[in-house]
C-alpha cells in the first residue's frame, strides 16, 4: 500500500487541498475536531517529527510558515490556534507520514489530549 | 513584569531544567499533564510560533531537535509522544513566550484539547 499522504501530496488521491507547493501540501482533516482543522505535510515522505535531520531545517520552517499563513487565511490568526504533531503510538499518530495539525476557530482545551 | 520564561532561560528564576544551551532551555511543566511533560523554549524572546521569521529556521530546527533528544532521554522515543504549541487565546497560550510542549509516557487522547 502506498502512503496515503504521499499520494495526496502527489495529487494522486483527492483531498480538500487548501495549499500546495513543490515541497508542502495542506488539506482539511476529514475528521475535523475544530472549525479549522488542517493537516500540513511535506510532500517528501518522512515518518514523523522524529525523522527530521538538521538539513531539514528549511523544510520544517516552511511547514510552520505555511501553518501560520493558513491561520491568517482561515481568519484564526488573531483569535489563536494550536499546532500539534503526533509521533508514534502514545502520541496518537495514525498516519506514519509527518503532519502538523493546525486547529482553531474554537477555544482549545487543556490538556491537549 | 519581566517575562517569566525569559527569566528561566537566563537562569534568574529557578525551574526544573533538563536541558540548557545558549539558544534553548527545557524544563518540566509545573502543571504536568503527562508523565513526561517538558517545555522547550528559545532563550530569546519570541511571543509565539506566529513570530517565527524565515531567518529563525535554524532556531526552530534546534527547538525540535532538542524535543526529539529529550524524548529519547526520557525513554518515550519508542513509545511515542506529542509536541504541541499554543498561539494566542483560543490556542490556550498562557505564557506569551514561544514554547513547545513535549508530552508522553501515557497514551495521548484525541482531540488534542
Interface residues (C-beta under 8 A of the other chain):
Chain A: X33 X34 X49 X50 X52 X54 X56 X57 X58 X60 X61 X64 X65 X67 X68 X71 X76 X77 X78 X79 X80 X81 X82 X83 X84 X85 X86 X87 X88 X89 X90 X91 X92 X93 X101 X103 X104 X105 X106 X107 X108 X109 X110 X111 X112 X113
Chain B: X33 X34 X49 X50 X52 X54 X56 X57 X58 X60 X61 X64 X65 X67 X68 X71 X76 X77 X78 X79 X80 X81 X82 X83 X84 X85 X86 X87 X88 X89 X90 X91 X92 X93 X101 X103 X104 X105 X106 X107 X108 X109 X110 X111 X112 X113
